[in-house]
Amino acid sequence: MFDPISNYVVGDAYHIAANYLKMTGQLSGDVDIHQPLLDSIVDDFRSGKTNRLILANRAITRFEKINDVLELVP
C-alpha cells in the first residue's frame, strides 16, 4: 500500500485517534480496527497531509461529527 515511512505515519495517526476515542468512551475497546476511522486518515494522507497529529485530529473530528448526527436520528 505505502512505503514504510508512510505506513508509520498512517499507523501512528490511527493509533493516536483510536486511543483517544477509546479513552473517552467513544470507541469500544474491543475494536481492533475501525475501518471508517482508518479510511479517513488514509484519504487525508493521500491528499498530501503528512503530519500525524493533524491526521489524527481530523479523523477524530469526523468521527465525533458522524456520531453526533447518528445520535440525533431516532
PyRosetta script that sets phi, psi and omega in degrees:
from pyrosetta import init, pose_from_sequence

init()
pose = pose_from_sequence("MFDPISNYVVGDAYHIAANYLKMTGQLSGDVDIHQPLLDSIVDDFRSGKTNRLILANRAITRFEKINDVLELVP")
pose.set_psi(1, -61.2)
pose.set_omega(1, 179.6)
pose.set_phi(2, -128.9)
pose.set_psi(2, 169.2)
pose.set_omega(2, 172.6)
pose.set_phi(3, -74.8)
pose.set_psi(3, 169.3)
pose.set_omega(3, -175.7)
pose.set_phi(4, -57.8)
pose.set_psi(4, -38.1)
pose.set_omega(4, 179.3)
pose.set_phi(5, -66.8)
pose.set_psi(5, -43.3)
pose.set_omega(5, 178.1)
pose.set_phi(6, -62.5)
pose.set_psi(6, -42.4)
pose.set_omega(6, 177.3)
pose.set_phi(7, -59.7)
pose.set_psi(7, -39.8)
pose.set_omega(7, 179.0)
pose.set_phi(8, -63.8)
pose.set_psi(8, -47.6)
pose.set_omega(8, -178.2)
pose.set_phi(9, -61.5)
pose.set_psi(9, -49.9)
pose.set_omega(9, -179.1)
pose.set_phi(10, -64.3)
pose.set_psi(10, -45.5)
pose.set_omega(10, -179.6)
pose.set_phi(11, -63.0)
pose.set_psi(11, -43.2)
pose.set_omega(11, 179.3)
pose.set_phi(12, -65.9)
pose.set_psi(12, -42.3)
pose.set_omega(12, 177.7)
pose.set_phi(13, -60.7)
pose.set_psi(13, -41.4)
pose.set_omega(13, 178.7)
pose.set_phi(14, -62.7)
pose.set_psi(14, -45.6)
pose.set_omega(14, -178.6)
pose.set_phi(15, -64.2)
pose.set_psi(15, -38.8)
pose.set_omega(15, 176.7)
pose.set_phi(16, -60.6)
pose.set_psi(16, -50.3)
pose.set_omega(16, -178.1)
pose.set_phi(17, -64.7)
pose.set_psi(17, -47.5)
pose.set_omega(17, -177.8)
pose.set_phi(18, -64.7)
pose.set_psi(18, -41.6)
pose.set_omega(18, 178.8)
pose.set_phi(19, -62.8)
pose.set_psi(19, -42.2)
pose.set_omega(19, 177.4)
pose.set_phi(20, -61.0)
pose.set_psi(20, -48.2)
pose.set_omega(20, -177.6)
pose.set_phi(21, -65.4)
pose.set_psi(21, -34.6)
pose.set_omega(21, 176.8)
pose.set_phi(22, -70.5)
pose.set_psi(22, -41.9)
pose.set_omega(22, -179.4)
pose.set_phi(23, -65.9)
pose.set_psi(23, -29.4)
pose.set_omega(23, 179.2)
pose.set_phi(24, -91.6)
pose.set_psi(24, 2.2)
pose.set_omega(24, 176.8)
pose.set_phi(25, 78.0)
pose.set_psi(25, 12.8)
pose.set_omega(25, -178.4)
pose.set_phi(26, -89.0)
pose.set_psi(26, -16.2)
pose.set_omega(26, 179.7)
pose.set_phi(27, -133.2)
pose.set_psi(27, 132.3)
pose.set_omega(27, -178.6)
pose.set_phi(28, -61.1)
pose.set_psi(28, 139.1)
pose.set_omega(28, 177.2)
pose.set_phi(29, -67.8)
pose.set_psi(29, -15.1)
pose.set_omega(29, 179.8)
pose.set_phi(30, -78.5)
pose.set_psi(30, -15.1)
pose.set_omega(30, -175.5)
pose.set_phi(31, -77.6)
pose.set_psi(31, 123.5)
pose.set_omega(31, 175.6)
pose.set_phi(32, -80.5)
pose.set_psi(32, -54.2)
pose.set_omega(32, 178.4)
pose.set_phi(33, -131.5)
pose.set_psi(33, 123.2)
pose.set_omega(33, 174.1)
pose.set_phi(34, -96.7)
pose.set_psi(34, 102.5)
pose.set_omega(34, -170.5)
pose.set_phi(35, -57.8)
pose.set_psi(35, -44.1)
pose.set_omega(35, 178.6)
pose.set_phi(36, -61.3)
pose.set_psi(36, -34.9)
pose.set_omega(36, 177.3)
pose.set_phi(37, -65.4)
pose.set_psi(37, -46.2)
pose.set_omega(37, 177.9)
pose.set_phi(38, -63.3)
pose.set_psi(38, -43.0)
pose.set_omega(38, 179.5)
pose.set_phi(39, -60.3)
pose.set_psi(39, -38.7)
pose.set_omega(39, 178.4)
pose.set_phi(40, -60.2)
pose.set_psi(40, -44.7)
pose.set_omega(40, -179.8)
pose.set_phi(41, -66.9)
pose.set_psi(41, -44.7)
pose.set_omega(41, -179.9)
pose.set_phi(42, -62.4)
pose.set_psi(42, -42.4)
pose.set_omega(42, 179.0)
pose.set_phi(43, -60.3)
pose.set_psi(43, -45.4)
pose.set_omega(43, 178.9)
pose.set_phi(44, -65.5)
pose.set_psi(44, -39.8)
pose.set_omega(44, 178.9)
pose.set_phi(45, -61.8)
pose.set_psi(45, -45.0)
pose.set_omega(45, 179.8)
pose.set_phi(46, -65.6)
pose.set_psi(46, -23.7)
pose.set_omega(46, 178.6)
pose.set_phi(47, -86.1)
pose.set_psi(47, 3.1)
pose.set_omega(47, 172.8)
pose.set_phi(48, 111.9)
pose.set_psi(48, -4.6)
pose.set_omega(48, 178.3)
pose.set_phi(49, -81.9)
pose.set_psi(49, 129.4)
pose.set_omega(49, -176.3)
pose.set_phi(50, -126.0)
pose.set_psi(50, -4.1)
pose.set_omega(50, 178.2)
pose.set_phi(51, -79.3)
pose.set_psi(51, 118.3)
pose.set_omega(51, -173.7)
pose.set_phi(52, -63.7)
pose.set_psi(52, -31.7)
pose.set_omega(52, 178.0)
pose.set_phi(53, -71.3)
pose.set_psi(53, -38.7)
pose.set_omega(53, 176.4)
pose.set_phi(54, -65.9)
pose.set_psi(54, -44.0)
pose.set_omega(54, 177.9)
pose.set_phi(55, -58.9)
pose.set_psi(55, -45.5)
pose.set_omega(55, -179.6)
pose.set_phi(56, -64.4)
pose.set_psi(56, -46.1)
pose.set_omega(56, -178.2)
pose.set_phi(57, -64.2)
pose.set_psi(57, -39.4)
pose.set_omega(57, 177.9)
pose.set_phi(58, -65.4)
pose.set_psi(58, -39.5)
pose.set_omega(58, 178.7)
pose.set_phi(59, -66.4)
pose.set_psi(59, -40.8)
pose.set_omega(59, 177.8)
pose.set_phi(60, -62.0)
pose.set_psi(60, -45.6)
pose.set_omega(60, 179.9)
pose.set_phi(61, -59.8)
pose.set_psi(61, -44.9)
pose.set_omega(61, 178.1)
pose.set_phi(62, -62.4)
pose.set_psi(62, -44.9)
pose.set_omega(62, 179.9)
pose.set_phi(63, -58.1)
pose.set_psi(63, -47.2)
pose.set_omega(63, -177.8)
pose.set_phi(64, -66.7)
pose.set_psi(64, -38.8)
pose.set_omega(64, 177.9)
pose.set_phi(65, -63.7)
pose.set_psi(65, -43.6)
pose.set_omega(65, 179.7)
pose.set_phi(66, -63.6)
pose.set_psi(66, -43.1)
pose.set_omega(66, 179.4)
pose.set_phi(67, -65.9)
pose.set_psi(67, -36.0)
pose.set_omega(67, 176.7)
pose.set_phi(68, -62.9)
pose.set_psi(68, -43.0)
pose.set_omega(68, 179.2)
pose.set_phi(69, -65.1)
pose.set_psi(69, -43.7)
pose.set_omega(69, -179.3)
pose.set_phi(70, -64.3)
pose.set_psi(70, -31.5)
pose.set_omega(70, 177.8)
pose.set_phi(71, -69.3)
pose.set_psi(71, -26.4)
pose.set_omega(71, -179.8)
pose.set_phi(72, -79.7)
pose.set_psi(72, -21.8)
pose.set_omega(72, -177.9)
pose.set_phi(73, -80.6)
pose.set_psi(73, 124.6)
pose.set_omega(73, -178.6)
pose.set_phi(74, -72.9)
pose.dump_pdb("model.pdb")
